[in-house]
């Protein structure tokens, strides 16, 4: 178990002095959580960096030289520049009895010691996460959630007006989000980015009026387990809540590990069956179809496969990733071989849109820093090896074209794949229309703009009004240029095949120009797709 000793900092003391003093001033400096108690300072020689000292203005200069955190009681002139201080100062300018201030600060330390001891007692007695949250309500002064990796609420300490409505799962008792809200979350780039943060953070959902504080919980394999979420509904957040939430998360992480420890599961018969078929091991198609029929996976049903390359050879990490896939995607099996991970999804015949699967794969990849290539839907399980190659192409080209995404459907990169592999043994200049190279040469020699004009005309689907608008040209000027281009190149811009050839030529040139810049070893580590 990790060390759960709680140390305070001056920010925590400052926040909890708000109830007693409205006119104090907080001069904050480097302020880690190292404080274990409070003492009076009356000129003693020895001081501790893990104490905060209550003192009068007469001893201010002495304590500042000793580099201590200070609670100063009484009228004093203090330099307002925070660079002046190595430690923090809380200045209570009114005339107060320093012993009474000492007792007040001792009460704050005592409050947090009791909280820490209570949580340690709960954890040692194998108490629940609900017990841990209930013990922390007074600290955070707002409703506390514990969410699992599917955003279902394992714990919710209270319900107040303004909190999101959730439905109860009768099988587990967990609260889950309605489908509409889940879709809203999983299609929000801002929300998906919150999975990557390692520390406590503020976040304001665009559909809510209140702020949240959250912190993610990861296991030893860096697998996302869930998060603690606090809604700012009953009391305003204090600055110290971020550090206190990070401390609280140590206990919740231990509770997650004790009740949801990930053991390496044994491969299921379905995993073994598809593994053998995918890797050309000794298995007949008849036997495969017979076994799949028994579990309701019929030959002509819909299927989708995905492939990922894991960052390192670690079986625990791979098992965790497979478990995440099967827990999040209905009727899906996942398995791995060395650093390659595969997922095969069974899709009901009534479903023709793979977008929900792609969205879930993106979420899983984002949480685990894993990029997936995904195939199109296919309707014959015997085509699995071919569509696994399609998923591999999606992965390679997706990493090149969209490195910020974590699921790369083949349909999103299909055109780039076709263009990249269309040149064969010839280079791109030899395949593309020679007329566009001629226009480039003329532009360079005469300072004309024929190349750009033709490219924009093709891109605008040969619609002069759209092309003229994009080029900021008068319609007559565009017509003049197009006539001149036809005169120089003998192109027939009314011929369908000519237009198609020019369009593909422009696209291939752009693709290979991007390859030259983006696939350079100096600019990216993405793997270059094979021609």
Buried (B, 14 or more C-beta within 10 A) or exposed (E): EEEBEBBBBBBBBBBBBEEEBEEBBBBBBEBEBBBBBBBBBEEEEEBBEEBBBBBBBEBBEBBBEBEBBBBBBBEEEBEEEEEEBEBBBBBBBEEBEBEEBBEBBBEBBEBBBEBBEBBBEBBEEEBBBBBBBBBBBEBBBBBBBBBBBBBBBBBBBBEEEEBBEBEEEEEEEBBBBEEEBBEBBBEBEEBBEBBEEEEBBEBEBEEBEEBBBBBBBBBEBEBBBBBBBBBBBEEEBBEBBBBBBBBBBBBBBBBBBEEEEBEEEEBEEBBBBBBBBBEEEEBEEEEBBEBBEEBEBEBEBBBBBBBBBBEEEBEBBBBBBBBBBBBBBEBBBBBBEEBBBBBBBBBEEEEEEBEBBBBBBBBBBBBBEBBBBBBBBBEEBEBBEEBBBBBBBBBBBBBBBBBEBBBBBBBBBBEBBEBBEBBEEEEBEEBBBEBBBBBBEBBEEEEBBBBBBBBBBBBBEBEBEBBBBBBEBEEEEBEEBBEBBBEBBEBEBEEEEBBEBBBBBBBBBBBBEEBEEBBEEEEBEBEBBEE
